[in-house]
């Protein structure tokens, strides 16, 4: 568990790099959430907003967003890039007051960093009855499977895997859907749980792909000299430009 906490708190050290190299989210994402909600979304709460990659999508939709983020360095970058209509608040999910509920509560690639104890009861207190909770993420992977394997082999002497372990300990074949949908299905607080995918491919320079890796917690926690060597080895097996599988997996649920 300590390793997960360290990884969760590692992003502030690379906040500006995170803003530069992490791709944002497509506007189509808001369309998926709005269609599921079935009514106008006026207010939204974001859990773990980072530098505001997803915040911008919801703010562009005219929604009054309260973006919360526990890391001061990440929040500082977020505040530089967001319109005045967004309320930015420093705070962890576990510490947020429960005296206000929202039409939508969402988390972009951050929910797995929250404390599982009482997660869904606390989440339910933040979503108004009939409102929507949604979690989405876009793991960036090399689209070419041979190239992906070559990169894995290149980093293997120093880093066996760069994945964040799934909070659902069951083998993927035994889960009814990916996490957090698998937990939402079992929650007494939510219903109508759905999983959908927004397809997306991106083309990046090899250098920009390495820039993205430099914001991934598994690499951030490496010793600087080791990290530089890993990036050198991976860069050696990449062509000048790479195609990236950047599909967005979206989970949606309705507050009972």
Secondary structure as GFF3:
##gff-version 3
##sequence-region A 1 256
A	DSSP	alpha_helix	2	8	.	.	.	ID=ss1
A	DSSP	three_ten_helix	11	14	.	.	.	ID=ss2
A	DSSP	alpha_helix	15	21	.	.	.	ID=ss3
A	DSSP	alpha_helix	28	37	.	.	.	ID=ss4
A	DSSP	beta_strand	43	47	.	.	.	ID=ss5
A	DSSP	alpha_helix	55	60	.	.	.	ID=ss6
A	DSSP	beta_strand	64	69	.	.	.	ID=ss7
A	DSSP	alpha_helix	72	81	.	.	.	ID=ss8
A	DSSP	beta_strand	87	90	.	.	.	ID=ss9
A	DSSP	three_ten_helix	93	95	.	.	.	ID=ss10
A	DSSP	beta_strand	102	108	.	.	.	ID=ss11
A	DSSP	three_ten_helix	111	113	.	.	.	ID=ss12
A	DSSP	alpha_helix	119	126	.	.	.	ID=ss13
A	DSSP	beta_strand	127	137	.	.	.	ID=ss14
A	DSSP	beta_strand	141	142	.	.	.	ID=ss15
A	DSSP	alpha_helix	145	156	.	.	.	ID=ss16
A	DSSP	three_ten_helix	172	174	.	.	.	ID=ss17
A	DSSP	alpha_helix	181	184	.	.	.	ID=ss18
A	DSSP	beta_strand	190	198	.	.	.	ID=ss19
A	DSSP	beta_strand	201	205	.	.	.	ID=ss20
A	DSSP	alpha_helix	206	213	.	.	.	ID=ss21
A	DSSP	alpha_helix	217	220	.	.	.	ID=ss22
A	DSSP	alpha_helix	224	236	.	.	.	ID=ss23
A	DSSP	beta_strand	241	245	.	.	.	ID=ss24
A	DSSP	beta_strand	248	255	.	.	.	ID=ss25
###
